[in-house]
């Protein structure tokens, strides 16, 4: 029998006591509010953590790039940054349009250089815009300080763009890892330290941001995102010549998606919008001009654009044409494609479309540049990358990068096809050329972020989630048992799709197969690796990439440091002691520094646009003094500057670069210069007594070792011992006939010589003690006339020996 229970007068009668009654409206609304507030708080906390991590990544990246400023001073580094700084200062002083029309008469004498049409102006415009905004806000700051700190500031923007790109490709956690990695990785810091005012400082940000917008546009299929991609690509074109990497990688991505049968309207809208706008915008850069439609490097993008149009048209016609009509149309498409390809070949043959450049050929054939274009191979940045460089610049990311690549291949989709192509192409190009390690570093950071994120999710996040799920299941089962005890009829029914487990079926322990000790060990190991990566990045940045090339530092055995400031000493001497129109001949490495710091005219510089002019300078350095004098006279050279490191052991001097001067000169003047003449019979390049006579008597050898044969560096060394080559020079006692030593810096690092004028060495200088004036008697002419031949003295007194002269009386 049921027990009689008191009933409330206003209570609702429950018809089915075993069914759970619906909760009141007030309780349901309160539970919804609590759930929404919980979600809001979680989202807010996640946003706060993300913002904090990105801010710390920006700060750490900025701070790690300031070692050069702290140890030395706020100064422009390297060689190319000096031209960029000089061009930026000119633009700020004279205006943007005058900068575009600027003819630099101090470069490439006597040819000159049209600066506005031969540079990528994005770097100068960025610095000039920041300078203008700060001065508009009454914040006075010199343009030099903006140039020095521009790259560290943009490193933070690069970290943020890398975060968004990795987030679109994988997850927010992987994006945070990637942002932290790229903020401090040496492969990117090497080109973005404070003072490295070069195009790559802002170009990597533009590269990553363009890729992010492209992936976003492919996912959304929106014209808006595709137009933003084109605008970002336009900024990249204005900043760096590496934009060719973008305009070939994106078409390759589209082409591979077509081969994988992943055509979609999103892809069609994204690429067609990007290509048309990007093509029109890139042609607005004066240095680029019509290259996007007249060079082979850009033809792939146009070909994929036409192919995408054909595929889109074909898919549309399938909906309105029969199969027989489609076969007819397919034949027409093949004929049109063949005609277009043949037309491209004819245009290339006729010269309307330029063939592949030498720099591009050198990417596919590493020996091409050394044989055909030695000036490209002479640059140290264009040498193949060693395995040591990969570990030195990337550290632990080298081993985790393939893991992230495998994750993306395993879970492939449209956007991950792009990152796979990016990774494979960047790995190849970075192996061919050291400089392109810069393009590999961002994708390595991204895929390493994917790997670390997946690893930590497995050993941290899943444990909490699984334990939470188990708690929810156990609590629901306990709740159902409690409800069954309270209402006996409830145990007769189960929820749809859910079966109650028996006691022996319930899991015992955590049930994941991974113990807590294993989880903790893996997490601690990952943290140790990340700490070692941070220490390595800091050490490499501090010791390898934070030394300006114009200021050298040497360390003693007791840890003391001495500064060698010979470069600026020599440039200051040129600025103070030479005429303003003096012309300086040096190797092209130092052209930008001479023009930027000494403000003097140079024959060649780091632009290297005229190979024949550089070869002429190389011929002068490789020839004997009389032959070199003829070349210097024809070029109106006033001074010659050489870098000599034999006194202090500096390995980057002109003697070590001399063979490249010979090779470049031989390419233009094979009858006068031959590389084999500068080697011994055994094929050795030696500067001692066994060296080649051609080498021991060339101009570069004499200018480097003039008076060095008299110098004794150490009691253990003989006179004229070269510390860099570790040999005693073979030609010591020689004199210069056509040049005079004008200035040698304190440590003999920079040596400057004045070129004599023809009237100087034809009349040799005679010491004062040996000067005599010989006059013959026949050459003497008396200018007195016959009237004045004999002089008369009026009132001459008569003098008689032994008598006093009589006094004159006055009347």
Secondary structure, DSSP 8 states (H G I E B T S, - for coil): --------TT----S-TTS-----HHHHHHHHHHHHHHHHHHHHHHHHHHHHHHHHHHHHHHHHT-HHHHHT-S---SSHHHHHHHHHHHHHHH-HHHHHT-EETTSTTTT-EESTTSS-THHHHHHHHHHHHHHHTT----HHHHHHHHHHHHHHHHHHHHHHHHHHHT-HHHHHHHHHHHHH-HHHHTTTSTT--STHHHHHHHHHHHHHHHHHHHHH--HHHHHHHHHHHHHHHHH-TTHHHHHHHHHHHHHHHHHTT---HHHHHHHHHHHHHHHHHHTTSTTTTTHHHHBGGGHHHHHHHHHHHHHHHHHHHHTTS-HHHHHHHHHHHHHHHHHHHHHHHHHHHHTSSB---HHHHHHH-TTHHHHH-HHHHTSGGGS---HHHHHHHHTTHHHHHHHHHHHHHHT--HHHHHHHHHHHHHHHHHHH-GGGHHHHHHHHHHHHHHHHHHHHIIIIIHHHHHHHHHHHHHHHHHHHHHHHHH-GGGGG---TT-----GGGS--S--SS--HHHHHHHHHHHHHHHHHHHHHHHHHHHHTSS--TTSEEEE-TTS-EEEE-HHHHHHHHHHHHS-TT-EEE--GGGHHHIIIII--EES--TT---HHHHHHHHHHHHSBHHHHHHHHHHTT--EEEEE--TTTT-TTSTTTTHHHHHHHHHHH-TTT--GGGGS-TTS----STTS-HHHHTBHHHHHHHTTGGG----TTS-TTEETTTTEE-S--S---SSEEEEEE-TTSSEEEEEE--HHHHHS----GGG------GGG------STTSS---TT-----TTS--------
